[in-house]
Amino acid sequence: MALSEYRFRALLPDKSAEERRFFNYFYSFTIPMMSGWLDHRMWNCLALQMCQSEPAVCHAVIALGALQEVSETAAVPVIAEDMSNRTQRFALVQYTRSIGYLVSRMRSGSNDPHVKSTVLLCCLLFIAFELIRGNFGRAVTHLQNGLRVLGTRKLNYHTLYQTHPAFEQDIDRSLAAAMVHLDLQSAHFGLSETHTPLDLATLAVDQVTRPDPTIMEFNCIQDACFARDRTLHQIVTFVNFCETLSAAELAANYAVLLKEQQKQQVQLASFAQGLRHFEQKMLDLTALRSKDLQSLDLLRMHHTGVSLIIDVCLIKDPGVIRDMYSERFSEVVDLAEKITAGVQDRAREAGPRPTLMMETAVIGPLYYIIQKCGNKEIAKRALRALEEWPHREGMWDSVQAAEMAREAMEVYEGNGS
C-alpha cells in the first residue's frame, strides 16, 4: 500500500476506498490542472482544509475528482452523460450528497461565519462539475447563487480604477476573487450578475468626478492577476458599450469616448509597467520558477490583447482595423502559440494536457482575434491554436469557441480578406 493511501485514510477515516481514491485524484491531478499557471491558495490549502470539517465540500471534491478522471480518460473537456458508466454514476451520487449536506449546513449554521466560505467553495466545485458535464446553464445558476451569497453588488464603474470588487468582501480573497473572475468570464456571454450596462451620461459625469488610474505595484503573481481582472471588468463594460453604438453615435460623442479610451490606455500602460517592475524585482531577488515565467508570459499576452481591444473599440470600419492593426493581431497569436506550445511541452514531460482550468488563458483572446482581425491568414492561425488544445477555461470552451469562430471564417472566405 502506498504512503499516500495511508495519508488519505488518515485524512478521511470515515470514507470508502473508492471515495478516498477520487479524493486522491482531485488532490493529485485536478488541483494542479485547475490552478493552471498560478498557485491558488483556494485550491492548494483552503479546499483541503475544509474537506476535513465540511462534508459538503468533501463530497463535492470527490464528485469532481471522479468526473475529471472520466474526462481525462476520454481526453475531452466535456463528456456526454452516460449512466451506464459506473464512475459517472458514482460522481453523480457524490454530487447529490454534497448538495444535501450543503442545504443542511445552510439551515443549521446561519450565524456561523464559516458557512459563507463553505457555500462559495461548493459553488465553485459545482460549477466545474456541471461544465464538465456540458450543463452550461446549471453552471451559470451555481455562479449566480454564489455571487448572491457573496453579496457582490452591481459594479460601480468608476471605483474599478481603484479597487478589485472582491476586496470589498469580508472573506478569503482568493475565494471571492475566483467567483468574481468567473462572473467576468460570463460577461462575455451577457450573463454577468454584477456588470451594469454603461451609458453616455455615466461616462460624462464620471470624467469630472472620477480619480485617475492608480500606479500598479505587484508583490506576487496573484497581485498582477487581481489587477488584470479589475482592469478587465472596466474594459469589458466600456468595449461592450462601444459595440452598441453606431458610427454616427460614435462620431457625435467622440470627445467623451476618446477621453475614456485614453484613461483605459493609461491604466493598461500602468499595468505593463507594474509587470516589468515585478519581473525585474523577482529576478534581482531569486531565479524565477518556470511556472512563474509562464504566468508572466500569459499576463503579457493578456495585456497585449486587451490593449489592442481598447485601441480598436472606437473604429467601426472592419477594413481600417484590418489594414492598421494586422501586425498587432498577429503578435497576440504569436504569444498565444508560445503558451500553447509550452502546454504541449509540459504534457510530453509530465502527462496529458489539462482539459479543465478555471483561469482565463488563451481561448477568449484567440476567439476575439478571429472575430475582429478581418485577416484570413491570421484568423486561420488563431483557429488552429484553438483546435489544437481542446480544454475549458472556466466558462470558456475551446471546442465551442472554435465552432463559433468557423462561422466568422466563412465571412473571410466570402469577402476574400
C-alpha positions as CSV (number, residue, x, y, z in Angstrom):
1,M,0.0,0.0,0.0
2,A,1.4,3.4,-1.0
3,L,2.3,6.0,1.6
4,S,-0.3,8.4,0.0
5,E,-3.0,5.8,0.6
6,Y,-2.2,5.7,4.3
7,R,-2.2,9.5,4.4
8,F,-5.6,9.8,2.8
9,R,-7.0,7.1,5.0
10,A,-5.9,9.2,8.0
11,L,-7.4,12.3,6.5
12,L,-10.7,10.6,5.6
13,P,-11.2,7.8,8.1
14,D,-15.0,7.5,7.5
15,K,-14.8,7.4,3.7
16,S,-14.8,4.3,1.5
17,A,-11.7,3.2,-0.5
18,E,-13.4,4.5,-3.7
19,E,-14.2,7.8,-2.1
20,R,-10.5,8.1,-1.0
21,R,-9.3,7.2,-4.4
22,F,-11.2,10.0,-6.1
23,F,-10.3,12.4,-3.4
24,N,-6.7,11.5,-4.1
25,Y,-7.3,12.1,-7.8
26,F,-8.6,15.5,-7.1
27,Y,-5.6,16.3,-4.9
28,S,-3.0,14.9,-7.2
29,F,-4.4,15.9,-10.7
30,T,-7.5,18.1,-10.6
31,I,-6.0,20.8,-8.3
32,P,-2.8,21.3,-10.3
33,M,-4.9,21.3,-13.5
34,M,-7.4,23.9,-12.3
35,S,-4.7,26.1,-10.9
36,G,-3.1,26.3,-14.3
37,W,-0.2,28.7,-14.2
38,L,-0.9,30.0,-10.7
39,D,-0.6,28.7,-7.2
40,H,-4.0,29.3,-5.8
41,R,-4.4,29.3,-2.0
42,M,-8.0,28.4,-2.5
43,W,-7.2,25.1,-4.1
44,N,-3.8,24.3,-2.6
45,C,-4.8,25.0,1.1
46,L,-8.4,26.1,1.7
47,A,-10.2,23.3,-0.2
48,L,-8.2,20.5,1.5
49,Q,-8.6,22.1,5.0
50,M,-12.4,22.4,4.6
51,C,-12.7,18.8,3.3
52,Q,-11.9,17.6,6.9
53,S,-14.6,19.7,8.6
54,E,-17.3,20.2,5.9
55,P,-18.9,17.1,4.4
56,A,-20.5,19.2,1.6
57,V,-17.0,20.3,0.4
58,C,-15.6,16.8,0.8
59,H,-18.3,15.1,-1.3
60,A,-18.1,17.8,-3.9
61,V,-14.4,17.3,-4.2
62,I,-14.8,13.5,-4.6
63,A,-17.5,14.1,-7.2
64,L,-15.3,16.4,-9.2
65,G,-12.3,14.1,-9.0
66,A,-14.4,11.2,-10.3
67,L,-15.8,13.1,-13.2
68,Q,-12.5,14.6,-14.0
69,E,-11.0,11.2,-14.3
70,V,-13.7,10.3,-16.9
71,S,-12.9,13.5,-18.8
72,E,-9.2,12.9,-18.8
73,T,-9.6,9.3,-19.8
74,A,-11.6,10.4,-22.8
75,A,-9.3,13.3,-23.4
76,V,-12.2,15.8,-23.9
77,P,-13.2,18.8,-21.8
78,V,-16.9,17.9,-22.0
79,I,-18.3,14.4,-21.6
80,A,-21.6,13.0,-22.7
81,E,-23.8,11.8,-19.9
82,D,-23.7,8.0,-19.7
83,M,-25.4,6.5,-16.7
84,S,-24.1,3.0,-17.8
85,N,-20.7,4.3,-16.8
86,R,-20.0,3.3,-13.2
87,T,-17.7,6.3,-12.4
88,Q,-20.2,8.8,-13.8
89,R,-23.0,7.3,-11.6
90,F,-20.6,7.4,-8.6
91,A,-19.8,11.1,-9.3
92,L,-23.5,12.0,-9.5
93,V,-24.2,10.3,-6.2
94,Q,-21.4,12.2,-4.6
95,Y,-22.6,15.5,-6.1
96,T,-26.1,14.9,-4.8
97,R,-24.8,14.1,-1.3
98,S,-22.8,17.3,-1.3
99,I,-25.9,19.3,-2.2
100,G,-27.8,17.6,0.6
101,Y,-25.1,18.3,3.2
102,L,-24.8,21.9,1.9
103,V,-28.6,22.6,2.3
104,S,-28.5,21.2,5.9
105,R,-25.4,23.3,6.7
106,M,-27.1,26.5,5.5
107,R,-30.2,25.8,7.5
108,S,-28.3,25.0,10.7
109,G,-25.5,27.5,10.6
110,S,-26.9,30.8,9.7
111,N,-24.8,32.6,12.3
112,D,-21.6,30.6,11.6
113,P,-19.1,32.9,9.8
114,H,-17.7,29.8,8.0
115,V,-20.9,29.0,6.3
116,K,-20.4,31.6,3.5
117,S,-16.9,30.1,2.7
118,T,-18.4,26.6,2.6
119,V,-21.2,27.7,0.2
120,L,-18.9,29.6,-2.1
121,L,-16.3,26.8,-2.4
122,C,-19.1,24.3,-3.1
123,C,-20.5,26.6,-5.7
124,L,-17.1,26.7,-7.4
125,L,-16.8,22.9,-7.3
126,F,-20.4,22.6,-8.6
127,I,-19.6,25.0,-11.5
128,A,-16.7,22.9,-12.6
129,F,-18.7,19.7,-12.2
130,E,-21.5,21.0,-14.4
131,L,-19.1,22.4,-17.0
132,I,-17.5,19.0,-17.5
133,R,-21.0,17.6,-18.0
134,G,-21.8,20.2,-20.6
135,N,-24.5,21.8,-18.5
136,F,-23.6,25.4,-19.0
137,G,-27.0,26.7,-17.8
138,R,-26.7,24.9,-14.5
139,A,-23.1,26.1,-14.1
140,V,-24.3,29.7,-14.6
141,T,-27.1,29.1,-12.0
142,H,-24.4,28.0,-9.4
143,L,-22.3,31.0,-10.3
144,Q,-25.2,33.4,-9.8
145,N,-26.2,31.7,-6.5
146,G,-22.6,32.1,-5.3
147,L,-22.4,35.7,-6.2
148,R,-25.6,36.4,-4.3
149,V,-24.2,34.6,-1.2
150,L,-21.0,36.6,-1.6
151,G,-23.1,39.7,-1.6
152,T,-21.4,41.2,-4.6
153,R,-23.2,44.4,-5.6
154,K,-23.6,45.8,-9.1
155,L,-20.2,47.2,-10.1
156,N,-19.6,50.9,-9.7
157,Y,-17.7,51.6,-13.0
158,H,-15.5,54.4,-11.7
159,T,-14.4,52.7,-8.5
160,L,-12.8,50.0,-10.6
161,Y,-10.0,52.4,-11.2
162,Q,-9.0,51.9,-7.6
163,T,-10.0,48.5,-6.2
164,H,-10.9,44.9,-7.1
165,P,-14.6,44.3,-6.3
166,A,-13.8,41.1,-4.4
167,F,-11.7,43.0,-1.9
168,E,-14.8,44.6,-0.5
169,Q,-15.9,41.2,0.9
170,D,-15.2,40.0,4.4
171,I,-14.0,36.6,3.2
172,D,-10.8,34.9,1.9
173,R,-9.6,37.0,-1.0
174,S,-8.8,34.0,-3.3
175,L,-12.2,32.6,-2.8
176,A,-14.0,35.8,-3.5
177,A,-11.7,36.7,-6.5
178,A,-12.3,33.3,-8.1
179,M,-16.1,33.8,-8.0
180,V,-15.7,37.4,-9.4
181,H,-13.3,36.1,-12.1
182,L,-15.9,33.6,-13.4
183,D,-18.5,36.4,-13.4
184,L,-16.1,38.4,-15.5
185,Q,-15.9,35.5,-18.0
186,S,-19.7,35.2,-18.1
187,A,-19.9,38.9,-19.0
188,H,-18.6,37.9,-22.5
189,F,-21.8,35.9,-22.9
190,G,-24.1,38.6,-21.5
191,L,-24.7,36.6,-18.3
192,S,-22.9,38.7,-15.6
193,E,-24.6,39.3,-12.3
194,T,-22.5,42.3,-11.5
195,H,-22.0,44.3,-14.7
196,T,-24.3,47.3,-15.3
197,P,-24.6,48.5,-18.9
198,L,-22.7,51.8,-19.4
199,D,-24.3,54.9,-20.8
200,L,-23.0,58.3,-22.0
201,A,-24.4,60.2,-19.1
202,T,-22.4,58.0,-16.6
203,L,-19.3,58.5,-18.7
204,A,-19.7,62.2,-18.9
205,V,-20.3,62.7,-15.1
206,D,-17.6,60.3,-14.1
207,Q,-15.0,62.0,-16.2
208,V,-15.4,65.1,-13.9
209,T,-15.5,63.2,-10.5
210,R,-13.5,60.1,-11.1
211,P,-9.9,59.8,-9.9
212,D,-7.2,58.8,-12.4
213,P,-5.9,55.2,-12.7
214,T,-3.6,54.2,-9.9
215,I,0.1,53.3,-10.3
216,M,0.2,49.5,-10.1
217,E,2.8,47.6,-7.9
218,F,2.8,43.9,-7.6
219,N,4.4,41.7,-4.8
220,C,3.3,38.4,-6.3
221,I,1.8,36.9,-9.5
222,Q,-1.6,36.9,-7.7
223,D,-1.5,40.7,-7.3
224,A,-0.9,41.0,-11.0
225,C,-3.9,38.8,-11.7
226,F,-6.1,40.8,-9.4
227,A,-5.1,44.0,-11.2
228,R,-5.7,42.4,-14.6
229,D,-9.2,41.4,-13.6
230,R,-10.0,44.8,-12.1
231,T,-8.9,46.4,-15.3
232,L,-10.8,43.9,-17.5
233,H,-14.1,44.4,-15.6
234,Q,-14.0,48.0,-16.6
235,I,-12.7,47.4,-20.2
236,V,-15.4,44.8,-20.9
237,T,-18.1,47.2,-19.8
238,F,-16.7,50.1,-21.9
239,V,-16.0,48.0,-25.0
240,N,-19.4,46.3,-24.9
241,F,-21.0,49.8,-24.7
242,C,-18.9,51.0,-27.7
243,E,-20.1,47.9,-29.7
244,T,-23.7,49.1,-29.2
245,L,-23.1,52.5,-30.8
246,S,-23.5,53.2,-34.5
247,A,-20.8,55.0,-36.5
248,A,-22.9,58.2,-36.3
249,E,-23.3,57.9,-32.5
250,L,-19.6,57.3,-32.1
251,A,-18.9,60.4,-34.1
252,A,-21.4,62.5,-32.2
253,N,-19.9,61.6,-28.8
254,Y,-16.3,61.1,-29.8
255,A,-14.8,63.5,-27.3
256,V,-16.3,61.8,-24.3
257,L,-15.5,58.3,-25.7
258,L,-11.9,59.3,-26.6
259,K,-11.3,60.6,-23.1
260,E,-12.4,57.3,-21.6
261,Q,-10.4,55.3,-24.1
262,Q,-7.3,57.3,-23.2
263,K,-7.9,56.6,-19.5
264,Q,-8.1,52.9,-20.2
265,Q,-4.8,53.1,-22.2
266,V,-3.1,54.9,-19.3
267,Q,-4.4,52.1,-17.0
268,L,-3.0,49.4,-19.3
269,A,0.3,51.2,-19.6
270,S,0.5,51.2,-15.8
271,F,-0.2,47.5,-15.7
272,A,2.6,46.8,-18.2
273,Q,5.0,48.9,-16.1
274,G,4.0,47.2,-12.9
275,L,4.5,43.8,-14.6
276,R,8.0,44.8,-15.8
277,H,9.0,46.1,-12.3
278,F,7.7,43.0,-10.6
279,E,9.6,40.7,-13.0
280,Q,12.8,42.7,-12.5
281,K,12.4,42.6,-8.7
282,M,11.9,38.9,-8.7
283,L,15.0,38.4,-11.0
284,D,17.1,40.5,-8.6
285,L,16.0,38.5,-5.6
286,T,15.9,35.0,-6.9
287,A,15.6,32.9,-10.0
288,L,12.1,32.7,-11.3
289,R,10.5,29.3,-11.5
290,S,9.3,28.0,-14.9
291,K,5.7,28.3,-13.7
292,D,6.3,32.0,-12.8
293,L,7.8,32.7,-16.2
294,Q,4.8,31.0,-17.9
295,S,2.4,33.1,-15.7
296,L,4.2,36.3,-16.8
297,D,4.0,35.2,-20.5
298,L,0.3,34.7,-20.0
299,L,-0.2,38.1,-18.4
300,R,1.8,39.8,-21.1
301,M,-0.3,38.1,-23.7
302,H,-3.5,39.4,-21.9
303,H,-2.1,42.9,-21.7
304,T,-1.2,42.9,-25.4
305,G,-4.6,41.6,-26.4
306,V,-6.6,43.9,-24.2
307,S,-4.5,46.9,-25.3
308,L,-5.5,46.0,-28.9
309,I,-9.1,45.7,-28.0
310,I,-9.1,49.2,-26.4
311,D,-7.3,50.7,-29.3
312,V,-9.8,49.5,-31.9
313,C,-13.0,49.9,-29.9
314,L,-13.9,53.3,-31.5
315,I,-13.3,52.1,-35.1
316,K,-16.4,50.8,-36.9
317,D,-14.8,50.1,-40.3
318,P,-13.5,46.5,-40.5
319,G,-11.2,47.4,-43.3
320,V,-9.5,50.1,-41.3
321,I,-9.0,47.6,-38.4
322,R,-7.5,45.0,-40.8
323,D,-5.2,47.5,-42.5
324,M,-3.9,49.3,-39.5
325,Y,-3.8,46.5,-36.8
326,S,-3.0,43.2,-38.6
327,E,0.6,43.2,-37.2
328,R,-0.7,43.6,-33.7
329,F,-3.3,40.8,-34.1
330,S,-0.5,38.6,-35.4
331,E,1.6,39.4,-32.3
332,V,-1.2,38.2,-30.0
333,V,-1.4,35.0,-31.9
334,D,2.4,34.6,-31.6
335,L,2.1,34.9,-27.8
336,A,-0.8,32.5,-27.6
337,E,1.0,30.0,-29.8
338,K,4.0,30.2,-27.4
339,I,1.8,29.5,-24.4
340,T,0.0,26.5,-26.1
341,A,3.4,25.1,-27.2
342,G,4.5,25.3,-23.6
343,V,1.5,23.3,-22.6
344,Q,2.4,20.7,-25.2
345,D,6.0,20.5,-23.9
346,R,4.9,20.1,-20.3
347,A,2.4,17.4,-21.4
348,R,5.2,15.4,-23.0
349,E,7.2,15.5,-19.8
350,A,4.5,15.2,-17.1
351,G,1.4,13.7,-18.6
352,P,-1.7,14.8,-20.6
353,R,-2.5,18.4,-21.4
354,P,-5.0,19.9,-18.9
355,T,-8.7,19.8,-20.0
356,L,-10.1,21.9,-17.2
357,M,-8.8,25.2,-15.9
358,M,-10.7,27.9,-14.1
359,E,-8.4,30.8,-15.1
360,T,-8.7,32.8,-18.4
361,A,-5.8,31.9,-20.7
362,V,-5.9,31.7,-24.5
363,I,-9.5,30.9,-25.6
364,G,-11.1,34.3,-25.2
365,P,-8.2,36.2,-26.8
366,L,-8.0,33.8,-29.8
367,Y,-11.7,33.9,-30.3
368,Y,-11.7,37.7,-30.3
369,I,-8.9,37.8,-32.8
370,I,-10.9,35.6,-35.2
371,Q,-14.0,37.7,-34.8
372,K,-12.2,41.1,-35.2
373,C,-9.0,40.9,-37.2
374,G,-10.5,40.7,-40.7
375,N,-7.4,38.9,-41.9
376,K,-7.9,35.4,-43.2
377,E,-4.4,34.1,-42.6
378,I,-4.2,35.5,-39.0
379,A,-7.6,34.1,-38.3
380,K,-6.6,30.6,-39.6
381,R,-3.6,30.6,-37.2
382,A,-5.8,31.6,-34.3
383,L,-8.3,28.9,-35.1
384,R,-5.6,26.3,-35.4
385,A,-4.3,27.2,-32.0
386,L,-7.9,26.8,-30.6
387,E,-8.4,23.5,-32.2
388,E,-5.0,22.0,-31.2
389,W,-5.8,22.1,-27.5
390,P,-9.3,21.0,-26.5
391,H,-10.0,22.3,-23.0
392,R,-12.1,24.5,-20.8
393,E,-11.1,27.8,-19.1
394,G,-13.9,28.3,-16.7
395,M,-16.9,29.4,-18.7
396,W,-14.9,29.3,-22.0
397,D,-14.9,26.0,-24.0
398,S,-12.3,25.8,-26.7
399,V,-14.3,23.4,-28.8
400,Q,-17.4,25.5,-28.8
401,A,-15.3,28.7,-29.4
402,A,-13.7,27.1,-32.4
403,E,-17.1,26.1,-33.8
404,M,-18.4,29.6,-33.5
405,A,-15.1,31.0,-34.9
406,R,-15.5,28.9,-38.1
407,E,-18.7,30.9,-38.9
408,A,-16.6,34.1,-38.8
409,M,-14.0,32.4,-41.1
410,E,-16.8,31.8,-43.7
411,V,-17.2,35.6,-43.9
412,Y,-13.4,36.0,-44.6
413,E,-13.7,33.3,-47.3
414,G,-16.7,35.2,-48.8
415,N,-15.1,38.6,-49.0
416,G,-11.6,37.5,-49.9
417,S,-9.9,39.2,-46.9
